[in-house]
Amino acid sequence: MINEQQVSKYFDMVINYASEYSLKIIGAIAIFIIGRWFVKKLTILSKTLMLKSKLDLTLVEFSESILYFVLLLAVIVASLNTLGIETTSFVAVFGAVGLAVGLALKDSLANIGAAVLIMFFRPFKIGDSVEVAGSMGTVGDINLFSTTITPIDNRTIIIPNAKIVADKITNFSKQEQRRLDIVVGISYEDDLKMAKNVLLELLHNNEKIIQDPEPFVGVFNLGESGVDLAIRAWVKTEEYADLRFEVLEEIKLACDANGISIPYPQMDIHHKNAIHS
């Protein structure tokens, strides 16, 4: 049985431990509570500033989560230090785990890093017509791992973000205007000046074609089959595709109406009768 002397001994030990660690425990709890409150306020402030900077919402939420996790981990380490617990080993364990996870998910992390670059530098946005990683279409979605584009035939193409930032990016929607470039060949026997005037008049009469800068028609090349004329006109970006079809049809009709021939490659075959003895 435990005698009175032993009870008194254990009671004194509890009092000693309580007096020694009570202030540390209170300090650690206070650091954790105040630190967590400060972390929440700081992440809310950072999110507000990023939203005011008009950064992509996905990037803002991702950055907010990373910032909150890092700051809260620092608060926990500070609380443990206050209790007198050696945190060096914990940091080493976290570092080793982080390294292992990073190696296992290096491709996914590369896509996330690429997503951050895409959302920060904004080479394109949802709704833009682009050519990326060898595929052309309209951007439908951008997430942390991939970008979805839809070609004109309404397929769905999902491209890893890391592949996009490692390749050339062409954004057809970035500028408000695009230049329409068409090359048309006419015969050497046709009246060159008349053909140029016909084509210029066609461009001036089309209300969708921007007249400043002025449309241009000039000799582009003296080819084997005819004279190549370069047609250049500025149009609104959103009207480019449809207007190209429209102008090509108008060119053919105008050439037919004015007797301008559009040459095509021909092959003359000469047959020589063999003379047999």
VENVEN-V463505 format. One record per backbone hydrogen bond with DSSP energy under -1.0 kcal/mol. NH is the residue of the N-H (numbers start at 0). CO is the residue of the C=O. Records with the same first field share a line. If there is no record, write none. Layout:
# VENVEN-V463505
NH->CO / CO
This chain:
# VENVEN-V463505
6->2
7->3
8->4
9->5
10->6
11->7
12->8
13->9
14->10
15->11
16->12
17->13
18->14
19->15
20->16
21->17
24->20
25->21
26->22
27->23
28->24
29->25
30->26
31->27
32->28
33->29
34->30
35->31
36->32
37->33
38->34
39->35
40->36
41->37
42->38
43->39
44->40
45->41
46->42
47->43
48->44
49->45
50->46
51->47
52->48
53->50
54->49
59->55
60->56
61->57
62->58
63->59
64->60
65->61
66->62
67->63
68->64
69->65
70->66
71->67
72->68
73->69
74->70
75->71
76->72
77->73
78->74
79->75
80->76
81->77
82->78
83->80
84->79
90->86
91->87
92->88
93->89
94->90
95->91
96->92
97->93
98->94
99->95
100->96
101->97
102->98
103->99
104->100
108->104
109->105
110->106
111->107
112->108
113->109
114->110
115->111
116->112
117->113
118->114
119->115
120->116
121->117
126->138
127->124
129->136
130->169
131->134
134->131
136->129
137->149
138->127
139->147
140->147
142->145
146->158
147->140
148->156
149->137
153->150
156->148
158->146
160->144
163->159
164->160
165->161
166->163
169->130
171->128
177->234
179->232
181->230
183->228
185->226
186->260
189->186
194->190
195->191
196->192
197->193
198->194
199->195
200->196
201->197
202->198
203->199
204->200
208->205
209->233
215->231
217->229
219->227
220->227
222->225
226->185
227->220
228->183
229->217
230->181
231->215
232->179
234->177
236->175
238->235
239->236
242->238
243->239
244->240
245->241
246->242
247->243
248->244
249->245
250->246
251->247
252->248
253->249
254->250
255->251
256->252
257->253
259->254
